[in-house]
Amino acid sequence: MSDSAQADKHIVLTSHPSGGHKPAPLAWGASTAAERGPVIGTFCAHRNVIGAHSGSYSVYRALAIASGALHSEHRPDLTDTDPVAAIGPHPQWGNPERIVSLDPWGHKVGEVFGEALASGEDIRPSIAVTRARLTIPELGEAIAAGRLAPDNRILFETGEVSVTKIAIEPVWYLPGIAARCGVAESELRRNLYEQTGGMYSELVTRPDLKVFLPPIGGVTLYVFGDLEAITDPERPVACRVHDECNGSDVFGSDICTCRPYLTHGIEVCVATAQDGGAGIIQYNRKEGRALGEVTKFLVYNARKRQAGGDSAANYFRRTECVAGVQDVRFQELMPDPLNWLGVSRIDRFVSMSDMKYDALVRQGIEIGQRIAIPDELVPDDSRVEIEAKKAAGYFTEDPALDLDQLSQVKGRGFGEF
């Protein structure tokens, strides 16, 4: 084997600094991009983070490189990829306690780190901003029912709606994540290392690297109306924070209220935008309360097969029996995309979740009206879920049922499908 072939086979461990290379400076929470420095997650001499860009897709990228479909040293051509709308900077960007799970400068790489890019640094965006039209059948139904009227700027006669779409990849500042979740940074690092099967040894060997690009799904923001309205105290802001539920959001399963609540939130956002404000849908990739879809389907089976059938009284308990916990979404990190947008208040919050509400208020975001899902939008088989959530403390204008009443709220068994 030639020397060059041998070199190609050489594996460089990143567990400890080597070769005299030092990570590029990164001062999280600095007030300017120049003071903060770039996030460099590519494998290079100045790499200053743990993990890889597009972490949840890095394994697919590895397969593409291993199979020869992608060159390992490919660098993206970022020509004409700049954001289609100006966002920030906002005061929250310079507060290391307000944004800990995303890079606020992640969409401005070409603008604020152009000199470093020109010198050869491989700096990649972690946020992208584009525009589109969405076709959502429920908006057509809202037009037909007279709840919405086309204005041909935001909502069109076809039922299409204009939207600014923003994709955000997670970029975790570990000291801030630990503080937000109320744990020691060392404990957080150790558990991240162990629960990923030791995938990222730098978590426990490189305390100098404070930023982690985790292999999890990100967030998509859908903004209806003018972005400028978000920071204008004279204009209303509506928001629905929605955690992914593929089975309902896409395929319309009636065992939960996810799609009906999502489309109702979109309707409120469109109406608010037409009122001169802005509407925000924050869509988080946290399938099955971040327990995963396999766990969710196992819980469905357990709920429907239990003695007495599916009931609101046992709704949360069946999840805990399978997963060991009811919910691992950790809404403490959820406000970051809204802080990034410059949100300081939400006039119409389309959510019943006490956890989401509390997390936003703790981050200093003022909330006006809380909007529960209208009763007529609750599918029959999801009555179990909605009544259990009300009893657990979710926001409702109706009195929650007591335990005896909850036991009478039943869902369909498998024999009824």
N, C-alpha and C positions, 0 to 999 in steps of 0.2 A: 504494500500500500504506500502511495506517495505521501510526502510530508504534508502537502496541501489537503489530501484526503483525510489524513490523521487529524489535521487542525479542524476540519469540518466536523469531525466526530467528537471533538473535545467539548465537554460539558462544563460550564462555568457556574459554580455554586454562588448564590447571592446571600447565603446565611450570614456572612461576615464581610466587611469591607476588604477589598483586595486590590493589588496593583496600584495603590496610591490614588485611586479614583474616589472622589467625594461626591455625594449627592448634591444636585443643584439646590441652592437655598430655597426654603419654602416657609414663609412666615404667615401661618393661617390667621385670618381676621384682620390683616393689614388693610388700611383704607384705600390703597391704590394697587393696581395690578403690578406695577413696577416694584413696589415694596413687598408684595406677597410672593411674587415669583411664579413660574409656570409649574403645573402638575405634569411630570414626565413619567409616564407609565410604560413606555416602550423599553425593550432590553438594550440599554446603551450605557455609556460610561457615567452619564449624569442622572441616571434614573433616581428618583427621589420618593418613590412610593412602593408599597407592598401590593402585589397583585398585578392585573393587566387591564388595559382599556377594554371596554365592552366585556366585562368579566363573565357575564352569563353566557357569552358566545365564544369565549376564548378556546374552549375545547373543540368546537367546530372549526375554528381557525387553525388549531393544531392539526386536525385531521386533514384540512385542505393543504397545509404545508407538507405534512408527511406523505400525502398522496401525489404531490407534485403539482397540484392545481393552483397553488399560490406560492409566490416566492417569499421566503422568510424575511427578506429585506425590503419588501414593497412598502413604499410610503405614499399615503394618499395625496392626490392632487386636489388641493382645496380651492382651486379657481372657481369663482362664482358660487361658492357654498355659504357665503356670509348670511347672517340672519335677515329675514325679509322685513323685520320690524325692530326698532330700537328698544331695548329693555335695559334699564339701569344705566349707571350704578345707582343703588338706593342705599340709604343709611344702614340698613340691616346687613349689607355686604361687609361692612367694616366692623361688625360686632361678632367676635368668635363664639358667642353664646347663642346667637340667633340662627346661624347657619352652620351645621356640623356634618350634613350628610350629602352635600353636593358642592360642586365648585362654582361659585357665583360668576366667575370669569370664563366658564367653560364654553360659552358661545362666542366669545370675543377673542379667541386665540389669534386669528389672523390680524386683528386690529391692535391688540395690546402687546403681543409677543412677536410681532412681525420681524423685529431685528434679530431675535434669537432664532426664528425660523430661517431667516436669510443666511445666518451663520452656520446652518446645518443641523440645528437641534430638531429632533422629531417630537414635536408637541402636537397633540391631537385634541380636537374638540370633544367635550363630554356632554354638550347641549347643542341641539339644532332647532332652529325656528323656521317654520314654513307656513304657507297659507293653503287652504283647500275649501272645497264645498263638501258637506256631508249630506247623505240621503238617508233619512231616518223615517220609517213608515209612520211612527207615532206622531211626528210633527204634521204629516199630512192629515192624520185623524184629528189633531188639535185644530187645524185650519178648518176642516169640515164641520167641526163641532162649534166653531166660532170662538174658541179660547185664544187663538192666535190669528193675526191677520198679516198677510205678506206685505212687506214694505219695499221689496226688490233691492234692498241694500244688505240687510242681514238675513231676512227670510224671503224666499222667492215663491212665486206661484206654483212652481213644481214641487214645493215642499223641501227643496234643498236649503241649506243654511250655510252661510259663510263663517269660517272659523280660522283663528290662528292656532296652529298646532306646534307644541313644544315638547321635544323628547329630551329626557334628562336621565343620564346614567349616574348611578350612585358613586359618590366620592366621599369616603368617610374620614373625618378628622378624629382619630381615635380618642384623644383626651376629651374632646367635646362630646363624642358619643357616650363615653363612660360617665361623664358628669350628667348628661341629660337622662341617662338610665339609672343613675344613682349607684354606680358600682365603681370599684377601683379600676384604673386603666390596666394594671397588671392582671387582674382577674378577668377582665374583658378579653385581653390578648390571649391568655391561656385557654379560655373556653373557645374562642374563635379558632385557635390552632387545633385543639383536640377534636372539636365537633366537625371540622372539615377534614378529618383523617390525617392531620399533619401536612396539609397541602401547602401551607405558607409558613415555612419555618421562621421567616423574618419576624413574624408576629411575636416570637419569644426570644429571638436572638438579636434583633435590631431595634432597640428602643429609640435610636436616633431617627428612624423612619416613622413619622407620626400619621401618615395618610395611607389609607387602605382602599383599594378598588375591589369591592367584594363581588363574588360570582353570583349575583342575584339580579332579578329583574328591576327595572327602573320605574320611572313615572312619566306619564304623558299628560300635559296640560292642554285643554281645549278652551280657548278664550273667545267668547262671543262679544262683539261690539268693539269699542275703542279701547286699546290698552291704556291710553292716557286716563281713562275714567277710573282705573283701579286706584290711582293715588290722588284723585280729586275728591275732597271731602264733600263737595256739593252734588256728586253723582253717585247713584246707588250701585252696590256690588252684590251679586248673588254668587253662591258657591255650593257645589256638591262635591264632597270628598268621597270617592267611590273605590272600594277595594275589589280587585278583579274577582269575577265569578263567571268563568268561561261558559259553564253549562247553562246559565241563565242569560248572561249578557249577550251571548252569540246565538245559542240554540233554544232559548226560551223555556227552559225547564220551569215548572210551576211549583217546585218544592220550596222556593225562596222568593223574596221580593226584589231581588237584585236588578233585573232588567226593568221592571216597572218603576222602581225608584230612580234608576239611572235616567230613564227617558223622561220621567217627571222632572228631575233636576235639570235636564237639558231644556225642557219647556220653560221652567222658571228663569233659567239663564237667558234664553232668547227673549222672553218678555222684558226682563230687566235691561238687556242691551237695547231693545226698542224704546225703552223709557229714557234712553240717554246715558245709561250706565254700562256696566260690563258684567258678564256672567262667566264663571270659571268652573269647569269640570276638572278635578284632579283625579286621574285614574292611576291607581297604584297597583303594581304587579305583586299581589299578595294572595294568591289563590288559596281558597279554603282557610281563611284567617291566617295565612302564611304557614299553615300546616301541610299544604300540598293537596293536589287533587286526589291522589290515591287515598290519603287519610280521610278526605271528605266523603268519598264514595263508601269507604268502610263504615263510616259513621252513619251514612244513609241506610246501609244494610242493617246495622245494629238497631237503629231507631225503628225501622219497620218490622223487624222480627222479634222485638222484645215482647215480653208478656204484657198483654193489654194493648199492644200496637203503639204507634207513634203518638206521643202526647206532649203538650207544652210543658207539663210538670217535669219531664225527664229530658228536655231538649238539650240543655247544657251538660247535663251529667253524662249523656251518651258520648259526647265529644271527649270529655275528660277521661272516660273509661278507656277509649281507644288511644288518645294522644298523650294523656297524662296532664293535660292543661286545656283550658277552654279556648285560648286565643294567644297567639304570639306575634301579632302585628306590630306591637310596640308603637302606638300612636304618638309617642313622645317625639319621634323623628318626622312625623307627618307634616308639621307646619313649615318645614324648611322651604319647599317650593313656593308657598304663599309668601313667606318672608322674602324670597328671591324676587318675586314679582313686585314687591313693595306694598303688599296688602297690610293695612293697619286696622281695617274694620270690615266686617261682612254684614251687610244689612239684611240679607235673606239667606239663612243657612239651611240648606235642604238636607237635613240629617236628623235622625232620632238618637244617634249614638252619644252617650254620655262621655265615653272615652275620647272621641274626636273633639267634642265640645271642650272638655277640660284641658286637653293638650293645646288647643288653640288659645284659650284664655290664659293659660300659663305662659304662653309666648307673647303675651301682650296684645293679641288680636281681639278687638272688641266685636262682639256678636249681638246683633239686634234681634230680629225675628227668627225663631226656629220653626221649620216647616216639616211636619210629619207627612208620611205617605198617605194620600187620601184613601179612605177605607175601600172605595170602589175599585182601586187599583191593586188590592191585595188578592192574589190568586187563592182559590179555595184551599189548596194543599199547603199553602204557606202560612195559614192561620196559626199553626203550631209554632212556627218561628216568631211571628210578630207578637203574639201574646206572651211568649216566653221572654222576649226582649223587653216588653213593657214591664213585666213583673220584675225583671232584673235591674230596672232603673233607667231604661231608655226613655227619652222624651216622648210624652204623649199628652194630649189635651183631655183624654178620656181616663177614667180611673182604671188602674191595673187590676187584673183578676187576682183573687186569692188562690191558695193552693188547691182547694176543692174545685174551684171553677176551672183552674188550669188543667186539672186531671180530666175534665170533660172535653177539652179542645183536642180533637183527634185528627190525625192525618190518614191518608189512604194507605192501605197495605199493598203488597206486591200483587195480590190477586185482583186488585181493582184497576190495574193498568191495561 
